[in-house]
């Protein structure tokens, strides 16, 4: 992408206006599936993101 631009990706239609546990899980799963690289600042042990990443074969890098 060119500097100064951002790309928004969503699997939801415009009627979905609030984040719920279910929509967050669907969003995170989609992003893990399409990502070439995964970089995380923090992943809670036993949390939803940890569970999704456990099922993925992709390597996760952490911010320092």
C-alpha positions as CSV (number, residue, x, y, z in Angstrom):
1,X,0.0,0.0,0.0
2,X,1.1,3.5,-0.6
3,X,1.9,5.8,2.3
4,X,-1.1,7.5,3.8
5,X,-3.6,4.7,2.8
6,X,-5.3,2.1,4.9
7,X,-7.3,-1.0,3.8
8,X,-10.3,-2.2,5.8
9,X,-11.3,-5.8,5.4
10,X,-14.5,-7.2,6.8
11,X,-16.6,-10.3,6.4
12,X,-19.7,-8.5,7.7
13,X,-22.4,-6.5,6.0
14,X,-23.1,-2.9,7.0
15,X,-25.8,-4.0,9.4
16,X,-23.2,-5.4,11.9
17,X,-22.3,-2.3,13.9
18,X,-21.2,-3.7,17.3
19,X,-18.3,-6.1,18.2
20,X,-19.4,-9.1,20.1
21,X,-17.5,-12.2,21.2
22,X,-18.8,-14.1,18.2
23,X,-18.1,-11.4,15.6
24,X,-14.6,-10.8,17.1
25,X,-13.9,-14.6,16.8
26,X,-15.1,-14.6,13.2
27,X,-13.0,-11.6,12.3
28,X,-9.9,-12.9,14.0
29,X,-10.3,-16.3,12.3
30,X,-10.6,-14.7,8.9
31,X,-7.6,-12.5,9.5
32,X,-5.5,-15.5,10.6
33,X,-6.5,-17.4,7.5
34,X,-5.6,-14.6,5.1
35,X,-2.4,-13.4,6.9
36,X,1.0,-14.1,5.5
37,X,2.6,-13.1,8.9
38,X,1.0,-12.8,12.3
39,X,2.4,-10.2,14.7
40,X,0.8,-9.8,18.2
41,X,1.4,-7.4,21.0
42,X,-0.2,-9.7,23.6
43,X,-2.2,-12.9,23.6
44,X,-3.9,-13.9,26.8
45,X,-3.3,-17.4,27.9
46,X,-6.6,-19.4,27.5
47,X,-8.1,-16.5,25.6
48,X,-10.0,-16.6,22.3
49,X,-7.1,-15.5,20.2
50,X,-4.8,-18.0,21.8
51,X,-7.4,-20.8,21.0
52,X,-7.6,-19.6,17.3
53,X,-3.9,-19.5,16.9
54,X,-3.5,-22.9,18.5
55,X,-5.5,-24.4,15.6
56,X,-3.3,-22.5,13.1
57,X,0.0,-23.8,11.7
58,X,1.2,-20.2,11.2
59,X,4.1,-18.8,13.2
60,X,3.3,-15.9,15.5
61,X,5.8,-13.1,16.2
62,X,5.5,-10.9,19.2
63,X,6.2,-7.1,19.6
64,X,8.8,-6.3,22.1
